[in-house]
Amino acid sequence: MTSNILLACHGLSAVVDEKPILHEIDLEIPQGEVHVLMGPNGAGKSTFGHVLMGDPVYEVTAGDISFDGEDVTELAPDKRSRAGLFLSFQAPVEIPGVPLRSFLRAIMEGRGEKMKNKEFRKKLQALAETLDMDPAYLDRELGVGFSGGEKKKVEMMQLLLLQPKLAILDETDSGLDVDALSVVSRGMELYRGTCDGTLLIITHNTRILEHLNVDRVHVMVQGRVVAEGSADLIAEIDANGFERYEAQLDA
């Protein structure tokens, strides 16, 4: 376990439309580790991911976010992306008229990464094979007509192409069958193995976690991190749910 802190939030609070959502979040993630943010639906987990990426819908009202030694609290989303932050969406986007291949090339160039066309096509072909994706999908409109599993495979392809320093995966296992879940898990492991990648997995389900070696678990309830611990917390939550954590706040 490394002591090099990649992401640190101190006293982070945020609102949306003046409604408080996050309350004084303190959370640190060292480089190269797998962290999990768990909590019931509506706990603020997805909001936390969007706040980390600088989504302008949310306003930070207190605290700060440090990433790779830099205060990024006021940084625009595109600059956070170039710094090495990546967020997969709970509901992946559809963009009619834009082929997947063109979209992937655009996001790479947006990060300042250049690759010759032949090399790029070869790279995408190899990734499609790795992720059990039909290569024909590369020339289809982004997300249009894709199954939930195919959309998640596209996110894994983005992850492996961009190799960010920190990948925030929001409900990545949502709606996946066993085969698709296995492919997505393999994508995560490839990402970690190729660039010492760091993961923050946001979920209320434990299915995806069965395939990963988790270093730390954070439990969020009502916009607050109410507990932290080792991977042993996953089994406890799987057996008993979040009721005792919710009761702590209601007491």
C-alpha positions as CSV (number, residue, x, y, z in Angstrom):
1,M,0.0,0.0,0.0
2,T,1.4,3.4,-1.0
3,S,1.3,6.6,1.0
4,N,1.2,8.8,-2.1
5,I,-2.2,10.4,-1.9
6,L,-3.6,11.0,-5.4
7,L,-7.1,12.4,-4.4
8,A,-7.9,14.2,-1.2
9,C,-11.2,15.9,-0.2
10,H,-11.3,18.0,3.0
11,G,-14.6,19.2,4.4
12,L,-16.2,19.0,1.0
13,S,-19.8,20.3,0.9
14,A,-21.9,20.9,-2.2
15,V,-25.4,22.0,-3.2
16,V,-27.6,21.7,-6.3
17,D,-30.3,24.4,-6.8
18,E,-29.4,25.6,-3.3
19,K,-30.3,22.2,-1.8
20,P,-27.4,20.7,0.3
21,I,-26.3,17.3,-1.1
22,L,-22.8,16.7,0.3
23,H,-21.8,17.5,3.9
24,E,-18.2,17.9,5.0
25,I,-16.7,14.9,3.1
26,D,-13.2,13.9,4.2
27,L,-11.8,11.2,1.9
28,E,-8.3,10.2,0.6
29,I,-7.3,7.8,-2.1
30,P,-3.6,6.8,-2.5
31,Q,-2.2,6.1,-5.9
32,G,-2.7,2.6,-7.3
33,E,-5.5,1.6,-4.9
34,V,-9.0,0.4,-5.4
35,H,-11.5,2.3,-3.3
36,V,-15.3,1.7,-3.1
37,L,-18.0,4.3,-2.2
38,M,-21.1,2.4,-1.1
39,G,-24.5,3.6,0.2
40,P,-28.2,3.3,-0.4
41,N,-29.9,4.9,-3.4
42,G,-30.1,8.7,-3.0
43,A,-27.2,8.8,-0.6
44,G,-25.3,11.3,-2.8
45,K,-22.7,8.9,-4.2
46,S,-23.2,9.9,-7.9
47,T,-23.3,13.6,-6.9
48,F,-19.9,13.1,-5.3
49,G,-18.5,11.7,-8.6
50,H,-19.8,14.6,-10.5
51,V,-18.5,17.2,-8.0
52,L,-15.0,15.6,-8.3
53,M,-15.2,16.1,-12.1
54,G,-16.4,19.7,-11.7
55,D,-19.9,19.3,-13.1
56,P,-21.2,22.9,-13.1
57,V,-24.7,21.7,-12.0
58,Y,-23.2,21.3,-8.5
59,E,-21.8,24.2,-6.4
60,V,-19.0,23.5,-3.9
61,T,-19.9,25.6,-0.8
62,A,-17.1,24.5,1.5
63,G,-13.9,22.5,1.6
64,D,-11.5,21.6,-1.3
65,I,-10.5,18.9,-3.7
66,S,-6.8,18.1,-4.3
67,F,-5.7,15.9,-7.2
68,D,-2.1,14.8,-7.8
69,G,-0.9,17.5,-5.5
70,E,-2.9,20.3,-7.1
71,D,-6.0,22.1,-5.8
72,V,-8.6,21.4,-8.5
73,T,-11.6,22.8,-6.6
74,E,-12.2,25.6,-9.1
75,L,-10.8,23.8,-12.2
76,A,-13.1,23.3,-15.2
77,P,-14.1,19.7,-16.1
78,D,-12.0,19.6,-19.3
79,K,-8.9,20.6,-17.4
80,R,-9.6,18.0,-14.7
81,S,-9.9,15.4,-17.5
82,R,-6.5,16.4,-18.9
83,A,-5.0,16.2,-15.4
84,G,-6.0,12.6,-15.3
85,L,-9.5,12.3,-13.9
86,F,-12.1,10.1,-15.6
87,L,-15.8,9.6,-14.8
88,S,-18.0,6.9,-16.3
89,F,-21.6,7.8,-16.2
90,Q,-24.4,5.7,-14.6
91,A,-26.4,6.3,-17.8
92,P,-23.9,6.4,-20.7
93,V,-24.8,9.0,-23.4
94,E,-26.1,8.5,-26.9
95,I,-24.9,10.8,-29.7
96,P,-26.7,10.2,-33.0
97,G,-24.7,11.0,-36.0
98,V,-21.3,10.5,-34.3
99,P,-19.6,7.1,-35.0
100,L,-18.0,5.5,-31.9
101,R,-14.6,5.5,-33.7
102,S,-14.7,9.2,-34.3
103,F,-15.8,9.9,-30.8
104,L,-12.9,7.9,-29.3
105,R,-10.4,9.7,-31.6
106,A,-11.9,13.1,-30.6
107,I,-11.6,12.4,-26.8
108,M,-8.0,11.3,-27.3
109,E,-7.1,14.5,-29.3
110,G,-8.9,16.5,-26.7
111,R,-6.4,15.2,-24.2
112,G,-3.6,16.2,-26.4
113,E,-2.8,12.6,-27.5
114,K,-1.9,12.1,-31.1
115,M,-1.9,8.7,-32.9
116,K,-1.5,7.9,-36.6
117,N,-4.7,6.6,-38.2
118,K,-3.4,3.1,-38.9
119,E,-2.0,2.7,-35.4
120,F,-5.3,4.1,-33.9
121,R,-7.5,1.6,-35.9
122,K,-5.2,-1.3,-34.9
123,K,-5.4,-0.2,-31.2
124,L,-9.3,-0.1,-31.4
125,Q,-9.4,-3.5,-33.1
126,A,-7.3,-5.0,-30.3
127,L,-9.4,-3.4,-27.6
128,A,-12.6,-4.6,-29.2
129,E,-11.3,-8.2,-29.2
130,T,-10.1,-7.9,-25.6
131,L,-13.6,-6.6,-24.5
132,D,-15.5,-9.2,-26.6
133,M,-17.1,-6.4,-28.6
134,D,-18.1,-6.8,-32.2
135,P,-15.7,-4.5,-34.2
136,A,-18.7,-3.4,-36.3
137,Y,-19.8,-1.3,-33.3
138,L,-16.9,1.0,-33.9
139,D,-18.6,2.4,-36.9
140,R,-22.1,2.7,-35.4
141,E,-23.5,5.9,-33.9
142,L,-22.3,6.3,-30.3
143,G,-24.6,4.5,-27.9
144,V,-27.5,4.3,-30.4
145,G,-29.1,0.9,-30.2
146,F,-26.4,-0.4,-27.9
147,S,-27.4,-2.7,-25.1
148,G,-26.5,-1.8,-21.5
149,G,-23.6,-4.2,-21.6
150,E,-22.3,-2.8,-24.9
151,K,-22.4,0.7,-23.5
152,K,-20.4,-0.4,-20.5
153,K,-17.8,-2.0,-22.8
154,V,-17.5,1.3,-24.6
155,E,-16.7,2.9,-21.3
156,M,-14.0,0.3,-20.6
157,M,-12.6,1.0,-24.1
158,Q,-12.4,4.7,-23.2
159,L,-10.7,3.9,-20.0
160,L,-8.1,1.7,-21.6
161,L,-7.4,4.3,-24.3
162,L,-7.1,7.2,-22.0
163,Q,-5.4,5.5,-19.1
164,P,-6.3,8.2,-16.6
165,K,-4.6,8.5,-13.2
166,L,-8.0,8.0,-11.4
167,A,-11.1,6.4,-12.9
168,I,-14.4,7.0,-11.1
169,L,-16.9,4.3,-12.1
170,D,-20.5,5.1,-11.3
171,E,-22.7,2.0,-11.0
172,T,-20.7,0.2,-13.6
173,D,-22.4,-3.1,-12.9
174,S,-25.9,-1.7,-13.3
175,G,-28.0,-3.9,-15.6
176,L,-25.2,-6.2,-16.7
177,D,-25.5,-9.9,-17.2
178,V,-22.8,-12.3,-15.9
179,D,-20.9,-12.3,-19.2
180,A,-20.8,-8.5,-19.5
181,L,-19.9,-8.2,-15.9
182,S,-16.9,-10.4,-16.4
183,V,-15.7,-8.4,-19.4
184,V,-16.1,-5.1,-17.5
185,S,-14.1,-6.6,-14.6
186,R,-11.4,-7.7,-17.0
187,G,-11.3,-4.1,-18.4
188,M,-10.7,-2.7,-14.9
189,E,-7.9,-5.1,-14.2
190,L,-6.3,-4.4,-17.6
191,Y,-6.5,-0.7,-16.8
192,R,-4.9,-1.2,-13.4
193,G,-2.2,-3.4,-14.8
194,T,-1.2,-1.2,-17.7
195,C,-0.8,2.1,-15.9
196,D,-0.9,1.5,-12.2
197,G,-4.4,2.9,-12.4
198,T,-6.4,4.0,-9.4
199,L,-10.1,3.2,-9.0
200,L,-13.0,4.8,-7.1
201,I,-16.0,2.5,-7.7
202,I,-19.4,4.0,-6.8
203,T,-22.1,1.4,-6.1
204,H,-24.9,0.2,-3.9
205,N,-24.4,-3.4,-5.1
206,T,-21.6,-5.8,-4.3
207,R,-21.6,-7.9,-7.5
208,I,-18.8,-6.0,-9.3
209,L,-16.6,-6.1,-6.1
210,E,-16.4,-9.8,-6.2
211,H,-14.0,-9.5,-9.1
212,L,-11.6,-7.0,-7.6
213,N,-9.1,-6.7,-4.7
214,V,-10.5,-3.7,-2.8
215,D,-8.2,-1.7,-0.6
216,R,-10.7,0.6,1.2
217,V,-14.5,1.0,1.6
218,H,-16.3,4.3,2.3
219,V,-19.9,4.3,3.3
220,M,-22.1,7.3,2.4
221,V,-25.5,8.0,3.9
222,Q,-27.5,11.2,3.4
223,G,-24.5,12.9,1.8
224,R,-22.1,12.1,4.6
225,V,-19.2,9.5,4.8
226,V,-20.3,7.7,8.0
227,A,-17.9,4.8,8.0
228,E,-14.6,3.6,6.4
229,G,-12.9,0.3,6.6
230,S,-11.3,-2.7,4.8
231,A,-12.9,-4.9,2.2
232,D,-14.5,-6.8,5.1
233,L,-17.1,-4.1,5.1
234,I,-18.4,-5.3,1.8
235,A,-19.5,-8.7,3.2
236,E,-21.1,-7.0,6.2
237,I,-23.1,-4.6,4.0
238,D,-24.0,-7.5,1.7
239,A,-25.5,-9.4,4.6
240,N,-27.1,-6.5,6.6
241,G,-27.6,-3.6,4.3
242,F,-27.2,0.1,5.3
243,E,-29.8,0.2,8.0
244,R,-27.4,0.6,11.0
245,Y,-25.5,3.4,9.2
246,E,-28.8,5.2,8.6
247,A,-29.8,4.7,12.2
248,Q,-26.6,6.4,13.3
249,L,-27.6,9.6,11.6
250,D,-31.2,9.4,12.8
251,A,-30.3,8.8,16.4
